[in-house]
């Protein structure tokens, strides 16, 4: 939600830097530090995707799993931002959503006709973000500056003992100008309290992995993994 929440989490770099000849698993393994220790104590991944939906009669420790049509409220320091998942898409061509190639943080997997280079597909979510009570930390700006929730992860990667392994978005429709601060502000946006915006966020992901594992859009990705909340992405 906001930059000060960022902690030391094991992240995958943007998937667009992958060589097309490498599988997702090979790339993941090449980045993985097999033994992660804190002093003499071995690292234990605290993230776990819940099994319970909002409509379930029973919940596990208050953790529930969300999907299209649901809303998640993320709260930190008594400041809250609301995320509603309107739709999830899986595309072979960015023109299917009328996306401009120049709006991508990295367009290296997009061919001239807008199609996605194999063996990848483009996954996008349409969300509505509402600023409930986030005031920001810079009192000199008129509108609070927030960071869009830009992470997805496959179940196996999220729950990997050495993880969580997650993937940063390659597309954010409401990004600032790409020449602003050398593109370092790509995931930032401004949104006043009680206002909302609609946006599309997207990722290049390997087709093989999409066919074999469940994908989740993560809310609270800049915070500690045990507090992640999840939208399960279904493309039926």
N, C-alpha and C positions, 0 to 999 in steps of 0.2 A: 504494500500500500504506500509506504513512504520510505525514502532512502535510509534514514537512521536505523531502520529495523534490520538492515543487512547483516548477516552473520557469516561465519565461515562454514559453508556447505560445499560439498563436492558437486560441481556443476559440469555438465558437458558443455563444450563450446557450441556455437551455432552449428546445427547439423549440416549447414551448407558448405562448411569447410571440408567435409568428408570427400575423399576420392570416390568416384562412383564405382570403382572396382572393389572397394572394401565393404564388407557387410557391416550392419549396425553393431552386431555382437563383436566383431573384430576391432572396430573402432572403440567401443566401450571398454573392451579388455585392455587395449593399448594405453588408455588413460588411467586405468584403475590402479590404485596403490593397494596391493594385496594385504598389507598389514598397516593399520592405522591405530596409533596408540596415543593416549593422553597420559604422559608420564609412564608409569608401569601398568596402567589400566588399558585393556584393549577396547577400542571403539566399538560401540553397539549402535547400529542405526535405529533411531527412535520412531521412524515413520512407518505407518501402517494404514493401508486403505481399508476403511470400514466396509462392512457388508450390509448395513441397514439403510433402508431408504427412509425419507421423511414420513411415508405412510405406514411404516412398520409399527406394530403394536408395542414392540419392545426394542430398546436401543442398548447398544453396548457402550457403557461409560459416557453416554451423551453424544457419541460420535455417530454421525449419519452420513450416508452417501447421497449426493444430489445428482440430478440429470437435467435434460432440456425441460424448460418450463419452471424450474425451481429458482430460488433466490438464496444467496449466502450473504450474511452480514459479517464482515471482518472488523474486529475491534482491537485497538492497541492504544494504551494510555488513555482509555476512556474516549477515544476518537474512533468513529465508525464510518466505513464505506460499504455500500451495498452493491452486490453483483448479481444480475439476473441473466441466466443463459437462455437466449431466445432460439438459437438454432446452431447446429453443428454440421459442417460440410466436409466432404472428402472429394477432391477435384484432381482431374488430369490436366486442366487448363485454367489459368487464372482469369481468362476472359469470361468464364462461366459466371463470375461474380463482378465482372467489369472492374477488375483491379488494375491499377496502373503500375507497370513494371518499375517506373522511377520512384515509386513509394516504398519499395522494398529496401530493407537494411542490407540485404545481400540478394542479388538477382541472378547469381551464377548458375542456378539450375533451371532457369526459365529460357526456353528456346524462342526463336524469332516469332513463331506463330502463337506464343503464349502457353504452349504445352510444357509440361514438366519433364525434365530429363529422367529417363529410367535409370535405376529402379526405384524412384521416389514418387510420392504423391504429395499434394498440398492439402493439409488439414486446416480448416478455419472455423472460428467460433464467432457468432454474432451475439454480443452482450450489451446490456444496458448497465452503466455505472452511475450510481447516485451517491453524492457526498452527503452523508447524514450529519456528521459533526466533526469532520477533520478540518482543523484550523491551520495546519501547517506549522513550520518552525521559523519561517522568514516573515517577520512582521512588516517588512518594507514592500511586499508585493500585494497587489489588490486581490488576487485570487490565490488560494493555496496551490502549491505544486505537489502533484502526486505522481507515482510511478505505476504504470499499468501492470496488472498481473500477467506476466509474459511466459509462464512456465507450463509445460505439459510433461507428463512422464508415463511410461509403461509400467504396469503393475510390478513386473519382475525387477525393473530398475529402481522403482521407488522403494521397494522392500528389500533390495539386495543388502546383505550384511555390511558391505562396505559403502553403501549408498547414503542418501538417496541420489540416484542418477536422474537428472532432469534435462530438459532441452529448452533453450531460449527461443522466443519467437523471431521469425525473419520478417514479419509484416505487422504493422500497427497503423491502422487507417488514420488515426488522429495525431500522428507524430508531428513534432515541430519541423521546421525546414531542415533538410539534411545538411546544409552548410552551417547550421547554428552550432557553435561550440564543437566544430569538426565532427558532427554526428553523434557526439557523446550524450546528447539529450534525447535520443530517439524514443525512449520509452516514457518520457515525461509528458505530462499534460496539466492544464490548469482547470480547476472545477470548484466553483463556489459552493458553500453549504446550501443544501436544499435544491441544488441544481443536479441535472443528470445529463448524460450523453450516451449515444449509441456508437458502438465501434466494432470493427472487425479485426481480429488478431489471427495470425496464421503461422504455420510451421511446415517445413519440408521434412517428410518422414519416410523411412524405407517401407515400401509396399509389403515386403515379406514380414516385417515386424508388425505392421498394422493388421495383417491377416492372422497372426499367431497370438497376439497379446492384447490386453485391454488397455486403452489409452484414457488418461485422466487430465483434465484441466485443473490446475492447482491454484487455490486462493490462499493468500498468506505466504507466498513463496519467498518473500524476503525475510521471513521470520524463522523461528526454530521449527525443524521438521515435525516434531510431535504435535504442533498446532496447525499443520496443514489441513485445509478443507478441500474436498474434491467434487468436481463435476465429472461423472462418467460420460464419455463421449460415444454415442451410438450413431451409426450412419445408415440405419435401415430405412 
